[in-house]
Amino acid sequence: MKLSARNQLPATVTAITEGPATANVELDCNGIRLVASITVEAAKELGLAPGTEVTAFVKASDVILGVAD
């Protein structure tokens, strides 16, 4: 698989919460918790379950940071 996304994060699925159409997939990325929202259909097609090793690809045009006043 070749992708243009450069932000590739190896992770492990820790939990999946399915709604009617969207699945929130919780990931452990070297001790950092990430959550990916994908369709339930995609989660099933990928065979995702707790313990599954995945790669999270991040493609964003903006990153917004904030600091306390």
ROKOL-433002 format. One record per residue: residue in three letters; x, y, z of N, C-alpha, C in turn. Coordinates in nm, 2 decimals, padded with zeros to 4 digits. Layout:
N
resn: ala n_c1: X n_c2: Y n_c3: Z ca_c1: X ca_c2: Y ca_c3: Z c_c1: X c_c2: Y c_c3: Z;
...
//
This chain:
69
resn: met n_c1: 00.08 n_c2: -00.12 n_c3: 00.00 ca_c1: 00.00 ca_c2: 00.00 ca_c3: 00.00 c_c1: 00.09 c_c2: 00.12 c_c3: 00.00;
resn: lys n_c1: 00.06 n_c2: 00.21 n_c3: -00.09 ca_c1: 00.14 ca_c2: 00.34 ca_c3: -00.10 c_c1: 00.04 c_c2: 00.45 c_c3: -00.08;
resn: leu n_c1: 00.07 n_c2: 00.55 n_c3: 00.02 ca_c1: -00.01 ca_c2: 00.66 ca_c3: 00.04 c_c1: 00.07 c_c2: 00.79 c_c3: 00.05;
resn: ser n_c1: 00.01 n_c2: 00.90 n_c3: 00.02 ca_c1: 00.08 ca_c2: 01.03 ca_c3: 00.03 c_c1: 00.09 c_c2: 01.08 c_c3: 00.17;
resn: ala n_c1: 00.01 n_c2: 01.03 n_c3: 00.26 ca_c1: 00.01 ca_c2: 01.08 ca_c3: 00.40 c_c1: 00.15 c_c2: 01.04 c_c3: 00.47;
resn: arg n_c1: 00.21 n_c2: 01.14 n_c3: 00.53 ca_c1: 00.34 ca_c2: 01.11 ca_c3: 00.59 c_c1: 00.33 c_c2: 01.09 c_c3: 00.74;
resn: asn n_c1: 00.22 n_c2: 01.13 n_c3: 00.80 ca_c1: 00.20 ca_c2: 01.11 ca_c3: 00.94 c_c1: 00.14 c_c2: 00.97 c_c3: 00.96;
resn: gln n_c1: 00.22 n_c2: 00.87 n_c3: 00.98 ca_c1: 00.18 ca_c2: 00.74 ca_c3: 00.99 c_c1: 00.21 c_c2: 00.69 c_c3: 01.13;
resn: leu n_c1: 00.11 n_c2: 00.65 n_c3: 01.21 ca_c1: 00.13 ca_c2: 00.62 ca_c3: 01.35 c_c1: 00.09 c_c2: 00.47 c_c3: 01.38;
resn: pro n_c1: 00.19 n_c2: 00.38 n_c3: 01.41 ca_c1: 00.15 ca_c2: 00.25 ca_c3: 01.44 c_c1: 00.08 c_c2: 00.25 c_c3: 01.58;
resn: ala n_c1: -00.03 n_c2: 00.17 n_c3: 01.58 ca_c1: -00.12 ca_c2: 00.17 ca_c3: 01.70 c_c1: -00.18 c_c2: 00.03 c_c3: 01.72;
resn: thr n_c1: -00.24 n_c2: 00.02 n_c3: 01.84 ca_c1: -00.32 ca_c2: -00.10 ca_c3: 01.87 c_c1: -00.46 c_c2: -00.06 c_c3: 01.91;
resn: val n_c1: -00.56 n_c2: -00.13 n_c3: 01.85 ca_c1: -00.70 ca_c2: -00.10 ca_c3: 01.88 c_c1: -00.72 c_c2: -00.15 c_c3: 02.03;
resn: thr n_c1: -00.78 n_c2: -00.06 n_c3: 02.11 ca_c1: -00.80 ca_c2: -00.10 ca_c3: 02.25 c_c1: -00.95 c_c2: -00.11 c_c3: 02.27;
resn: ala n_c1: -01.04 n_c2: -00.05 n_c3: 02.20 ca_c1: -01.18 ca_c2: -00.06 ca_c3: 02.22 c_c1: -01.25 c_c2: 00.00 c_c3: 02.09;
resn: ile n_c1: -01.38 n_c2: -00.05 n_c3: 02.07 ca_c1: -01.46 ca_c2: 00.00 ca_c3: 01.96 c_c1: -01.60 c_c2: 00.02 c_c3: 02.02;
resn: thr n_c1: -01.65 n_c2: 00.14 n_c3: 01.99 ca_c1: -01.79 ca_c2: 00.17 ca_c3: 02.03 c_c1: -01.87 c_c2: 00.20 c_c3: 01.91;
resn: glu n_c1: -01.96 n_c2: 00.11 n_c3: 01.88 ca_c1: -02.04 ca_c2: 00.12 ca_c3: 01.75 c_c1: -02.17 c_c2: 00.20 c_c3: 01.78;
resn: gly n_c1: -02.20 n_c2: 00.29 n_c3: 01.69 ca_c1: -02.33 ca_c2: 00.35 ca_c3: 01.69 c_c1: -02.41 c_c2: 00.30 c_c3: 01.57;
resn: pro n_c1: -02.52 n_c2: 00.37 n_c3: 01.53 ca_c1: -02.60 ca_c2: 00.32 ca_c3: 01.42 c_c1: -02.52 c_c2: 00.32 c_c3: 01.29;
resn: ala n_c1: -02.43 n_c2: 00.42 n_c3: 01.27 ca_c1: -02.35 ca_c2: 00.44 ca_c3: 01.15 c_c1: -02.21 c_c2: 00.46 c_c3: 01.17;
resn: thr n_c1: -02.17 n_c2: 00.51 n_c3: 01.28 ca_c1: -02.03 ca_c2: 00.54 ca_c3: 01.31 c_c1: -01.97 c_c2: 00.46 c_c3: 01.42;
resn: ala n_c1: -01.84 n_c2: 00.42 n_c3: 01.40 ca_c1: -01.77 ca_c2: 00.34 ca_c3: 01.51 c_c1: -01.66 c_c2: 00.43 c_c3: 01.56;
resn: asn n_c1: -01.65 n_c2: 00.45 n_c3: 01.69 ca_c1: -01.54 ca_c2: 00.52 ca_c3: 01.75 c_c1: -01.43 c_c2: 00.41 c_c3: 01.78;
resn: val n_c1: -01.32 n_c2: 00.42 n_c3: 01.72 ca_c1: -01.21 ca_c2: 00.32 ca_c3: 01.74 c_c1: -01.11 c_c2: 00.38 c_c3: 01.83;
resn: glu n_c1: -01.09 n_c2: 00.33 n_c3: 01.95 ca_c1: -00.99 ca_c2: 00.38 ca_c3: 02.04 c_c1: -00.86 c_c2: 00.31 c_c3: 02.01;
resn: leu n_c1: -00.75 n_c2: 00.39 n_c3: 02.01 ca_c1: -00.62 ca_c2: 00.33 ca_c3: 01.97 c_c1: -00.52 c_c2: 00.37 c_c3: 02.08;
resn: asp n_c1: -00.42 n_c2: 00.28 n_c3: 02.10 ca_c1: -00.31 ca_c2: 00.31 ca_c3: 02.19 c_c1: -00.19 c_c2: 00.32 c_c3: 02.09;
resn: cys n_c1: -00.14 n_c2: 00.45 n_c3: 02.09 ca_c1: -00.03 ca_c2: 00.48 ca_c3: 02.00 c_c1: 00.09 c_c2: 00.51 c_c3: 02.09;
resn: asn n_c1: 00.17 n_c2: 00.40 n_c3: 02.13 ca_c1: 00.28 ca_c2: 00.42 ca_c3: 02.21 c_c1: 00.25 c_c2: 00.50 c_c3: 02.34;
resn: gly n_c1: 00.14 n_c2: 00.46 n_c3: 02.40 ca_c1: 00.10 ca_c2: 00.52 ca_c3: 02.53 c_c1: 00.01 c_c2: 00.64 c_c3: 02.51;
resn: ile n_c1: -00.01 n_c2: 00.69 n_c3: 02.39 ca_c1: -00.10 ca_c2: 00.80 ca_c3: 02.37 c_c1: -00.23 c_c2: 00.75 c_c3: 02.31;
resn: arg n_c1: -00.35 n_c2: 00.80 n_c3: 02.37 ca_c1: -00.48 ca_c2: 00.76 ca_c3: 02.33 c_c1: -00.52 c_c2: 00.84 c_c3: 02.21;
resn: leu n_c1: -00.56 n_c2: 00.77 n_c3: 02.10 ca_c1: -00.62 ca_c2: 00.84 ca_c3: 01.98 c_c1: -00.76 c_c2: 00.77 c_c3: 01.96;
resn: val n_c1: -00.85 n_c2: 00.85 n_c3: 01.90 ca_c1: -00.98 ca_c2: 00.80 ca_c3: 01.87 c_c1: -01.01 c_c2: 00.83 c_c3: 01.72;
resn: ala n_c1: -01.04 n_c2: 00.73 n_c3: 01.64 ca_c1: -01.07 ca_c2: 00.75 ca_c3: 01.50 c_c1: -01.22 c_c2: 00.72 c_c3: 01.49;
resn: ser n_c1: -01.29 n_c2: 00.81 n_c3: 01.42 ca_c1: -01.43 ca_c2: 00.79 ca_c3: 01.39 c_c1: -01.44 c_c2: 00.74 c_c3: 01.24;
resn: ile n_c1: -01.49 n_c2: 00.62 n_c3: 01.23 ca_c1: -01.51 ca_c2: 00.56 ca_c3: 01.09 c_c1: -01.64 c_c2: 00.50 c_c3: 01.08;
resn: thr n_c1: -01.68 n_c2: 00.46 n_c3: 00.97 ca_c1: -01.81 ca_c2: 00.39 ca_c3: 00.95 c_c1: -01.81 c_c2: 00.25 c_c3: 01.01;
resn: val n_c1: -01.92 n_c2: 00.21 n_c3: 01.06 ca_c1: -01.93 ca_c2: 00.07 ca_c3: 01.12 c_c1: -01.90 c_c2: -00.03 c_c3: 01.01;
resn: glu n_c1: -01.94 n_c2: 00.00 n_c3: 00.89 ca_c1: -01.91 ca_c2: -00.09 ca_c3: 00.77 c_c1: -01.76 c_c2: -00.10 c_c3: 00.75;
resn: ala n_c1: -01.69 n_c2: 00.01 n_c3: 00.76 ca_c1: -01.54 ca_c2: 00.01 ca_c3: 00.74 c_c1: -01.48 c_c2: -00.07 c_c3: 00.85;
resn: ala n_c1: -01.52 n_c2: -00.05 n_c3: 00.98 ca_c1: -01.46 ca_c2: -00.12 ca_c3: 01.09 c_c1: -01.48 c_c2: -00.27 c_c3: 01.07;
resn: lys n_c1: -01.60 n_c2: -00.32 n_c3: 01.02 ca_c1: -01.62 ca_c2: -00.46 ca_c3: 01.00 c_c1: -01.54 c_c2: -00.51 c_c3: 00.88;
resn: glu n_c1: -01.53 n_c2: -00.43 n_c3: 00.77 ca_c1: -01.45 ca_c2: -00.47 ca_c3: 00.65 c_c1: -01.30 c_c2: -00.49 c_c3: 00.69;
resn: leu n_c1: -01.25 n_c2: -00.40 n_c3: 00.78 ca_c1: -01.11 ca_c2: -00.41 ca_c3: 00.82 c_c1: -01.09 c_c2: -00.52 c_c3: 00.93;
resn: gly n_c1: -01.20 n_c2: -00.58 n_c3: 00.98 ca_c1: -01.18 ca_c2: -00.68 ca_c3: 01.08 c_c1: -01.13 c_c2: -00.63 c_c3: 01.21;
resn: leu n_c1: -01.16 n_c2: -00.51 n_c3: 01.25 ca_c1: -01.11 ca_c2: -00.44 ca_c3: 01.37 c_c1: -01.17 c_c2: -00.51 c_c3: 01.49;
resn: ala n_c1: -01.08 n_c2: -00.52 n_c3: 01.59 ca_c1: -01.12 ca_c2: -00.58 ca_c3: 01.72 c_c1: -01.01 c_c2: -00.54 c_c3: 01.82;
resn: pro n_c1: -01.04 n_c2: -00.53 n_c3: 01.95 ca_c1: -00.94 ca_c2: -00.50 ca_c3: 02.04 c_c1: -00.82 c_c2: -00.59 c_c3: 02.02;
resn: gly n_c1: -00.70 n_c2: -00.53 n_c3: 02.02 ca_c1: -00.58 ca_c2: -00.61 ca_c3: 02.00 c_c1: -00.53 c_c2: -00.60 c_c3: 01.86;
resn: thr n_c1: -00.61 n_c2: -00.56 n_c3: 01.76 ca_c1: -00.57 ca_c2: -00.55 ca_c3: 01.62 c_c1: -00.46 c_c2: -00.44 c_c3: 01.61;
resn: glu n_c1: -00.35 n_c2: -00.48 n_c3: 01.54 ca_c1: -00.24 ca_c2: -00.38 ca_c3: 01.51 c_c1: -00.28 c_c2: -00.31 c_c3: 01.38;
resn: val n_c1: -00.28 n_c2: -00.17 n_c3: 01.39 ca_c1: -00.32 ca_c2: -00.09 ca_c3: 01.27 c_c1: -00.21 c_c2: 00.02 c_c3: 01.25;
resn: thr n_c1: -00.23 n_c2: 00.09 n_c3: 01.15 ca_c1: -00.15 ca_c2: 00.21 ca_c3: 01.13 c_c1: -00.25 c_c2: 00.33 c_c3: 01.11;
resn: ala n_c1: -00.24 n_c2: 00.43 n_c3: 01.19 ca_c1: -00.33 ca_c2: 00.55 ca_c3: 01.18 c_c1: -00.26 c_c2: 00.65 c_c3: 01.09;
resn: phe n_c1: -00.33 n_c2: 00.69 n_c3: 00.99 ca_c1: -00.28 ca_c2: 00.79 ca_c3: 00.89 c_c1: -00.35 c_c2: 00.92 c_c3: 00.92;
resn: val n_c1: -00.27 n_c2: 01.03 n_c3: 00.94 ca_c1: -00.33 ca_c2: 01.16 ca_c3: 00.98 c_c1: -00.30 c_c2: 01.25 c_c3: 00.86;
resn: lys n_c1: -00.41 n_c2: 01.30 n_c3: 00.80 ca_c1: -00.40 ca_c2: 01.40 ca_c3: 00.69 c_c1: -00.48 c_c2: 01.52 c_c3: 00.73;
resn: ala n_c1: -00.42 n_c2: 01.63 n_c3: 00.76 ca_c1: -00.50 ca_c2: 01.75 ca_c3: 00.80 c_c1: -00.43 c_c2: 01.87 c_c3: 00.75;
resn: ser n_c1: -00.51 n_c2: 01.97 n_c3: 00.71 ca_c1: -00.46 ca_c2: 02.09 ca_c3: 00.66 c_c1: -00.43 c_c2: 02.19 c_c3: 00.76;
resn: asp n_c1: -00.49 n_c2: 02.18 n_c3: 00.88 ca_c1: -00.48 ca_c2: 02.27 ca_c3: 00.99 c_c1: -00.45 c_c2: 02.20 c_c3: 01.12;
resn: val n_c1: -00.37 n_c2: 02.26 n_c3: 01.20 ca_c1: -00.35 ca_c2: 02.22 ca_c3: 01.34 c_c1: -00.36 c_c2: 02.34 c_c3: 01.43;
resn: ile n_c1: -00.46 n_c2: 02.35 n_c3: 01.52 ca_c1: -00.48 ca_c2: 02.46 ca_c3: 01.60 c_c1: -00.43 c_c2: 02.44 c_c3: 01.74;
resn: leu n_c1: -00.35 n_c2: 02.52 n_c3: 01.80 ca_c1: -00.30 ca_c2: 02.51 ca_c3: 01.93 c_c1: -00.36 c_c2: 02.62 c_c3: 02.02;
resn: gly n_c1: -00.37 n_c2: 02.60 n_c3: 02.15 ca_c1: -00.41 ca_c2: 02.70 ca_c3: 02.24 c_c1: -00.33 c_c2: 02.70 c_c3: 02.37;
resn: val n_c1: -00.32 n_c2: 02.81 n_c3: 02.44 ca_c1: -00.25 ca_c2: 02.82 ca_c3: 02.57 c_c1: -00.34 c_c2: 02.89 c_c3: 02.66;
resn: ala n_c1: -00.33 n_c2: 02.86 n_c3: 02.79 ca_c1: -00.40 ca_c2: 02.93 ca_c3: 02.89 c_c1: -00.37 c_c2: 03.08 c_c3: 02.90;
resn: asp n_c1: -00.47 n_c2: 03.16 n_c3: 02.93 ca_c1: -00.44 ca_c2: 03.31 ca_c3: 02.94 c_c1: -00.36 c_c2: 03.34 c_c3: 03.06;
//
